[in-house]
Amino acid sequence: QVELVESGGGLVQAGGSLRLSCAASGRPLSSYAMGWFRQAPGKAREFVATINWNGRRTYYADSVKGRFTISRDNARNTVYLQMNSLKPEDTAVYYCAADRDRESSHWEDRRYEYWGQGTQVTVSS
């Protein structure tokens, strides 16, 4: 079983940038495909980005494509989400998640077995 801890959230003005990190422990990160999801108040959790185990395949939600970049460093057991050109509608709690199907590129949250506790991102206008 892998444990995931997100960090890097905070308050930023519209147009600014943040980099989220997701540190894994318990099992090698290379055993998993990884995803980032987010949940805004009163809304369902939604897919943001996913990356396969070796970082060679990534997919993004249309709403973040061109602004967000997912990456991973398996040696450091960490996944990142670089967020640029942030908008107020990006405000949400951001979660990282691990999928044991490490070649996967799933956008459905039900496909991910392990979840972090989330980190709050607030973008002011």
N, C-alpha and C positions, 0 to 999 in steps of 0.2 A: 504494500500500500504506500502511496506517495502522499505527502503533506505539502500543501501549497500556501504560500504567504505572499500577498500582494503588498506593494508599497509604491510611493511616488505620487499619490493623489494630492489634491490641494485645490486652492482657489486661484484662478487665473483669469485675466481679462480676455475678452474676445480677440481673436487673432494671435493669441499667445500659444505657447507650446508646453507640453509636459511629457515626461517619459515615465511610464509605469514599468515596474519590475515585478516578476513573479518568481520567487525562490522556491525550489523544490528540495525536499529531503525525504529520506526513507528508501527511495529507489532512484536509480539513474534517470535523469530527465530524458535521455535518449530512448528510453523504453516507450515513450508516449508521443502522440501528436498532441499539440496544445492549441487551445483556443482562448480568445478573449470575448467576453459577453458584457452587456451592461443592462442596468435596470433603472429607469427613471421613476420618480414617485408616481404611483397610480397607473403605471404601465407594465406590460409584460416584459420579461427579460428578452433581450434581443442579441442576435449574433453580431459580432464586430469583425473578427478576423480569426484565421486559423493557419497553422503551420505544421507541416509534417515533421517527422522525427529528425531529419537531417537538414531541414531548412530550405530544401530545394523547391518546395511547393507551398505557395501561400495563396489565400483567398480572402477577399474583403467584402463586407457589406457595401452596397452602392453608396450609402450615405457617408462613408468614410474613405472611399477609394480616392487615392491621390493626396490625401491628407494624413492618413495614419500608416505606419509601417510596423509590421510584426517581425520579430527576429528572435533568434535563440542562440545561447552559448552553452552547449552541452557540457563543456569542461567546467563551467561555473554553475551548472544546474539552474540556469536562469533563463526565463523568457521575458522579452521586452515588448512594450507597445509605445512607439514614438508617435505622439499626437501633435500635429502642427495645424496652424490655421483654425484653432478651436472656435467653436460657435456655442452660443448659449444652449442650443438643443443637444449638445454633447454632454450636458450635465446629467450625471447618473452615478450610481455605484458600479464600479468596474470589477469584474470577476475574471480570474483565470481558471482554466479547467483542463484536465488531462484525459486523454482518450487512449485506452490500451491498444486500439488499432492504430499503430503508430504511422502507418502509411495513409491514414484517412485525411479527409478534408471536410469533415462534417460541419454543417451549419446548425443542425438541430441540437439543442442543449441536452436532450435526453440521451444522446450518444456519448456523453462525457461522464465518466465514472467518479471523478474526484474534482472537488471544488475548493477554492480558497474562500476566505471570509469577506473579501471585497475591500475596495478602497474608493473613497468618495472623490469625485472630480466635479468641481463647480466652476462654470464659466460665466462670468458676469458680462453684461452688455455695456 
